[in-house]
């Protein structure tokens, strides 16, 4: 939508390039979605086909595969977001410099909030997969100590605050008279 909004109107060559880019983008998105879907179902099948014994070595391997897959997907999501947001900012500067000059601060703050939210998700997942941390977390949850609710509060805060704040920030400026 942004590409179409900043495109040159009436330029047939540019419209052809835009049509090809949309076609490649759709094909790339479809391929990536198919790869993620297939990998997900392979892991799900592996988990479902292992024994019910939690301490089984094969079960542990599948759990590690799930952890690695989720972390990898968040990292891929982060790289895709950084790339897309960087390209959008470059395009904003080039195509609509007056708008960018006026909205520069909001664009940068929103970009930083979105990227920091995804980075916090990756970091929190990596921390959560640490065996020592997981033991401490489970002990706190079972014993009803301070760490479990505090960790859950900060997890929700860091994972969702940036996302909601960036959405509200962009809505605030769009609805201002």
N, C-alpha and C positions, 0 to 999 in steps of 0.2 A: 504494500500500500504506500509506504514511504517513497519507494522507487518511482511509482507511478505519479505521486504528488510532486516530485521534484524533477520529473522528466521534461524534456523540451517538447512542446506541443507543435504538431505540424511537421516535424522532421521525420520523414519516412525511414531513413536509415537508422535513426535512433530508436524508432518504434520497433523495427525489426530486431535490433540488438536487445531491446527490452523483452521482446517476446521470446527470444532464444534464451536469455538469462532466466526468465521465469520457468521455461521448460527444463533447463538444466537444474535449477533449484528444486523443482518438483521431483525430478528423477533422483537427485542426490538425497533429498529428504526421504523418499520412498525406499531407497537402498539402505540408508542408515536405519530407518525404522524396521525394515525386514531383518537386518543383521541383529539388532537389539532384541526383536521378538523371538527369533530363532535361538539366540543365546539364552534368553530368559527361559524358554520352554525346555531347553536341554538341561539347564540347572534344576528347574522344577521337577523334571522327570528323574533326574539323578537323586534328588532329595526324597522323592516319593518312593523310589525303588530300593532305597537302603533300609536296613533293619531299624526297628524301633529303639534299639539300644543307643542312648545318647553318647556314650563313651566309645562307640565303635569307631575305628580308624577311618573307615569309608565315610561315615556320617560327618566326621570332623573335616574331611577333605571337601565335602560338598558345602558345608557351612563356610569354610574359607573361600570357596569359589563364589558363594553368594556375596560375602563381604567384599571380595575383590571386585566383583561385577558392579555392585552398588557404588563403591568408591570410584571406579573407573567411569561409570556413567555420570556421576557428579562432576568429575574432572573434565570429561568431554563437554558436558553442559557448560561448565565454566569457560572453557576455551572457545566454544561456539558463541557464548554471550560476549566475551571480551572482543572477539573478532567482529561480530556483528555491530556492537556498539561503537567500536572504533571506526568502522567503515561508515556508519551512519553519521557520526560526528564529522568525519572528513567530507562526506557528501553535503551535510548541512552547511559547512564553511564555504564550500565551493559553489553550491547552487543557490542558496538563500542566505547570503552573508548578513543582510540587515536583520533577518529573524534571528540568526545565530548570535549576533552582537547583543541583541536585546535579551535573549533567553539563555545566554552562555552559562550563567551561574546555575540556573535550574537544570540545564542539560548535564552539566558536570556533576552536580550533587546527586541527581537521579541516577546517573551512570555509576557513581561511586557506591551509592546505596545498594543498587542491584548486584554489583560485582562483590561487594563485601558480604552480602547475604549468602551468595553461593560459596564464597571462600569459607565463611563460618560453617556452612553445612559440611564441606569437605573436611575441615579441621575437626569438627565435632564427631564426624563418623570415624575418622582415623583414631581419635582419642578413645572413642567408645569401643573400638575393636581391640584395644590393648587388654591383655589378659588380667594384669594387675588392677587396672582401672575397673574392668568389668566385675572382678571379685569384690572390690571396695564398693562399687555401686550396688551390687546385689545384696551385700551385707547391710548396707545402709537402708535399702528398701525393706528388707526383712525385719531389721531391728528398729525401724522407724526413727532413724537418726536424722540430723539436719541436712546431710549431704544430698540425699535423693531428691527432696523437694526443691532444694536450691539449684541443683543441676538441671532439673526439669524446667524450672523457671527460666534460667539463663539460656537453655537450649531453645525454648520457645521464643524468648526475647530476641536472641541473635539470629535465629533462623527465619523469623517472620517479620520482625520489626522493620528491617530495611526494605523488604518487599512492600509492606503496607505503607510505609512512609513515602516511598517513591511514587506509589500509585496516588496517594492523597496529595502529594506535592504537585504532581502533574494535573490532577483534577482541579486543585485550588486555583492554579493559574489559568486553566482553560475556562473556568466558570466566573472569573473575575470580570466585573463590568468595565 
